[in-house]
Amino acid sequence: MDADGFGQTQLTTFDWNQEPARSSDGKKIAFMSGQTGSDLEIWRMRADGSNQVQLTDNTAVDQSPSWQPIP
């Protein structure tokens, strides 16, 4: 969306998404999603919404994605 809040674009079609975290270079977004049922997993996509990749897959609730530098 634009800085004034207009021009919004929906990036996902999942039923439930939360806690988006943009990478420091602005090219990717990590987020948690309940699209696989009631199990919350962490996903990553490009800033334009393409190339959505599920990063976690377990029965625990995966939440609060954040970007960290590689040591």
Secondary structure, DSSP 8 states (H G I E B T S, - for coil): --TTS-S-------S-EEEEEE-TTSSEEEEEE-TTSS--EEEEEETTS-S-EE---SSS-----------
